[in-house]
Amino acid sequence: MTTTVLAPEVGRSTLPFVDRLFPDRPLEVNFYRPAAHRPDGPVVVVQHGMMRNGDDYRDFWIDAAEKHAILIVAPTFSNQHFPQAEGYNNGLTVAADGTMRPRDQRIYGVPGRVLDALSQGGVATRPQVRLFGHSAGGQFVHRLLATEADHSRFAVAMAANSGWYTLPTLDRAFPEGMGGLGLGPDDLARWLAYPMTIFAGDQDNDPTEANLPSNPEAKAQGPTRYARAHFMYAFGQREAARLGLPFAWNLISVPGVGHDGAAMSRAAAGIWFEGRMPPAEVLKGTGPGAL
């Protein structure tokens, strides 16, 4: 089929995208393109949470986009075409019969192909971009890094407030670990050496929250999202030390923030583009200088 070319207009826009590997599963991609953005300028790919609201997540980044001339790219994976956690968070990796699908039948390659379409449209030609995901999108982001053979397209990535984690081990089956996917020690080493930030709101600490994953594998990582973020980081650190591998992950706690995609987006923008954690009033979206 013909490759999609994307050329969003200045300002907000939403364009259809048909991925060549999933022609029967159309997506929409939500953009914010500042007038000051140039094709070689910065790009942030934003992965939405379980509400499948890429338009809202795009909007969370608009102030930062205007301030720093960033192109925001927020795909929406609808529940109709990418149902439930398996269809989005887990990348369509596990088939209905429990077998693992080959890489070209998983959706973790879709963001890279959206970037290809933007490059072909002359809108975004920078070879590396930034990748951010919150909640279910945080699960999508870190599992993309765990399972894709080449994630060099993403200079850095943040997985924010994930409900639970795929652990960096080949000894546990996906999605609890990396096992069963045909991955090997080189894949594990590549992930541990990648500059991934585990981003955790320190108030995302309610063990009874309705959407907190409660499967046994998730509960084994801790009672809350905040605890699970620390479990994941410590697990990766131990595995890297045990195997004598480089470890480049980072764990950042966001003070005073719970399960809030807007506030976590403002925090990410501040760290990436201003080198600091924004003050509390900015994280809340109030006061002067709010991102």
C-alpha positions in Angstrom: 0.0 0.0 0.0 1.0 3.6 -0.4 3.1 5.0 2.4 1.3 7.8 4.4 2.8 11.3 4.2 2.1 13.6 7.0 2.3 17.4 6.8 0.3 19.0 9.7 -0.5 22.7 9.5 0.7 25.3 12.0 -1.3 25.1 15.2 -3.5 22.2 16.4 -4.4 19.5 13.9 -5.5 15.8 13.8 -4.6 13.7 10.7 -5.5 10.1 9.8 -2.7 7.6 9.6 -2.8 4.2 8.2 0.2 2.2 9.1 1.5 -0.1 6.3 1.7 -3.1 8.7 -1.8 -2.5 10.1 -4.0 -1.3 7.2 -7.1 -2.5 9.0 -6.3 -0.6 12.2 -6.4 3.1 11.4 -5.0 5.7 13.8 -5.3 9.4 14.3 -2.3 11.5 15.0 -2.7 14.7 17.0 -0.2 17.5 16.3 0.8 20.9 17.6 3.1 22.7 15.2 4.3 26.1 16.4 4.9 28.7 13.7 8.5 28.9 14.9 9.2 25.2 14.4 11.6 24.3 11.6 12.1 20.8 10.1 15.3 20.3 11.9 13.8 21.4 15.2 12.9 19.4 18.3 10.1 16.8 18.3 8.4 15.1 21.2 6.3 12.0 20.6 3.7 11.7 23.3 1.9 8.5 24.2 -1.5 8.8 25.8 -3.0 6.9 28.8 -5.8 4.4 29.0 -8.4 6.9 28.0 -7.0 6.9 24.4 -7.0 10.7 24.4 -4.1 11.7 22.3 -5.7 15.1 21.7 -5.6 15.9 25.4 -2.0 14.8 25.8 -1.1 16.9 22.8 -2.7 19.9 24.5 -0.7 19.3 27.7 2.4 20.1 25.8 1.2 23.2 23.8 2.7 25.9 26.2 6.1 24.2 26.1 5.8 23.7 22.3 5.3 27.5 21.8 8.0 28.4 24.3 10.7 26.1 22.8 9.5 25.6 19.2 8.7 21.9 19.6 6.6 19.8 17.3 4.3 17.7 19.3 3.2 14.3 17.9 0.6 12.4 19.8 -0.9 9.3 18.2 -4.2 8.0 19.3 -4.6 4.2 19.4 -8.3 3.8 19.7 -9.9 1.1 21.8 -11.9 0.1 18.8 -8.8 -0.9 16.8 -6.3 -1.5 19.6 -8.5 -2.9 22.4 -7.7 -3.2 26.1 -4.2 -3.3 27.6 -3.1 -6.0 25.2 -3.9 -3.9 22.2 -2.1 -0.8 23.4 0.1 -1.0 26.6 1.4 -4.5 25.6 1.8 -3.7 22.0 -0.4 -6.5 20.5 2.5 -8.7 21.5 0.5 -11.7 22.9 -2.0 -13.3 20.6 -5.4 -14.6 21.8 -4.0 -18.1 22.0 -1.2 -17.0 24.3 1.6 -17.2 21.7 3.9 -14.3 21.1 3.5 -12.4 17.8 6.6 -11.7 15.6 7.9 -8.1 15.8 6.2 -7.0 12.6 2.8 -7.8 14.1 3.4 -5.7 17.2 2.6 -1.9 17.3 5.8 -0.6 19.0 7.2 0.3 15.6 4.2 2.6 14.8 5.7 5.8 16.3 8.8 5.4 14.2 6.8 5.0 11.0 4.8 8.1 11.9 8.1 10.0 12.2 9.0 8.6 8.7 5.8 10.0 7.3 6.6 13.4 8.8 10.1 13.3 7.3 8.6 12.5 3.9 6.2 15.4 4.4 9.2 17.7 5.0 8.0 18.6 8.4 10.4 16.9 10.8 13.8 15.8 9.6 15.8 15.6 12.9 17.2 12.1 13.1 16.5 11.7 16.8 13.5 12.8 18.9 12.2 12.5 22.4 9.6 10.0 23.6 7.2 10.6 26.5 4.4 8.4 27.8 2.1 8.6 30.8 0.2 5.8 32.6 -0.7 3.2 29.9 1.5 5.3 27.6 4.4 4.9 30.1 3.9 1.1 29.8 3.9 1.4 26.0 7.1 3.5 26.1 9.2 1.2 28.3 8.0 -1.9 26.6 8.9 -0.4 23.2 12.4 0.1 24.6 12.5 -3.4 26.0 11.4 -5.2 22.8 12.4 -3.2 19.7 15.7 -4.2 18.3 16.6 -0.6 17.4 15.3 2.3 19.4 18.0 4.7 18.3 15.4 7.0 16.8 14.6 8.1 20.3 17.4 10.1 21.9 15.8 9.9 25.3 12.6 8.5 26.7 10.4 9.0 29.8 8.0 6.4 31.1 5.7 8.3 33.6 3.4 6.8 36.3 3.3 3.4 34.7 0.8 1.0 36.3 3.4 -1.8 36.3 6.6 -2.8 34.5 8.1 -5.3 32.2 11.3 -6.3 34.1 14.7 -6.4 32.4 15.1 -10.1 32.6 14.9 -12.9 30.0 13.9 -15.4 32.7 10.2 -14.2 32.9 7.7 -14.3 30.1 6.4 -11.1 28.6 4.8 -8.8 29.8 6.3 -9.5 33.2 9.7 -9.9 31.6 11.4 -10.1 28.2 11.1 -13.9 27.9 9.4 -15.7 25.0 10.0 -13.0 22.4 13.2 -14.3 20.8 15.2 -11.6 22.6 18.7 -12.3 23.8 21.5 -10.9 26.1 22.4 -8.2 23.6 18.8 -6.9 23.7 18.8 -6.8 27.4 22.2 -5.0 27.5 21.0 -2.5 24.9 17.9 -1.6 27.1 19.9 -1.3 30.3 22.4 1.0 28.6 19.6 3.2 27.1 19.0 6.6 28.8 15.4 5.8 30.0 13.9 7.9 32.8 11.3 6.3 35.1 9.2 9.3 36.0 7.1 9.0 39.2 4.7 11.4 40.9 5.3 11.0 44.6 1.6 11.3 45.3 0.7 8.5 42.9 0.5 6.4 46.0 -3.1 5.1 46.4 -3.2 1.3 46.6 -7.0 1.3 46.1 -7.0 3.5 43.0 -9.6 2.0 40.5 -7.3 1.8 37.5 -4.2 0.5 39.3 -3.3 -2.9 37.7 -4.0 -5.7 40.2 -2.7 -8.8 38.4 -0.4 -10.8 40.7 2.7 -9.9 38.7 1.9 -6.2 39.1 1.1 -6.5 42.8 4.5 -8.2 43.3 6.2 -5.0 42.2 4.6 -3.0 45.0 1.3 -1.6 46.3 1.2 1.6 44.3 2.5 3.1 41.1 5.1 5.1 43.0 6.4 2.0 44.8 6.5 0.0 41.5 8.6 2.7 39.8 11.2 2.3 42.6 11.0 -1.5 42.3 11.6 -1.3 38.6 14.6 1.0 38.9 16.2 -1.1 41.7 15.6 -4.3 39.7 17.3 -2.9 36.6 20.2 -1.6 38.7 20.7 -5.0 40.3 20.5 -6.9 37.0 23.1 -4.6 35.4 25.5 -5.0 38.3 25.0 -8.8 38.4 25.7 -9.1 34.6 28.5 -6.5 34.6 26.6 -4.3 32.1 26.4 -0.5 31.8 23.2 1.0 33.4 21.9 4.3 32.1 18.4 4.5 33.6 17.3 7.4 35.7 14.6 7.6 38.4 13.0 11.0 39.0 10.3 11.7 41.6 8.0 14.6 40.8 7.0 16.3 44.1 3.4 16.9 45.0 2.0 15.2 41.8 -0.3 12.2 41.7 -1.7 10.4 38.6 -1.9 13.6 36.6 -0.9 13.5 32.9 -0.9 17.3 32.5 1.4 17.9 35.5 3.8 15.1 34.6 3.9 16.6 31.0 4.9 20.0 32.4 7.5 18.4 34.6 9.0 16.5 31.7 9.1 19.7 29.5 10.8 21.6 32.3 13.5 18.9 32.8 14.1 18.3 29.1 14.0 21.9 27.8 14.9 24.0 30.8 17.1 21.6 32.8 15.0 21.9 36.0 12.0 20.6 37.8 9.3 23.3 37.5 8.0 24.9 40.7 4.8 23.6 42.2 2.6 26.3 40.8 3.8 25.6 37.3 3.2 21.9 37.7 -0.3 22.7 38.7 -0.7 24.9 35.6 -1.1 28.1 37.6 1.0 31.2 38.0 3.4 32.9 35.6 5.7 30.8 33.5 3.5 27.7 33.6 4.6 25.2 30.9 
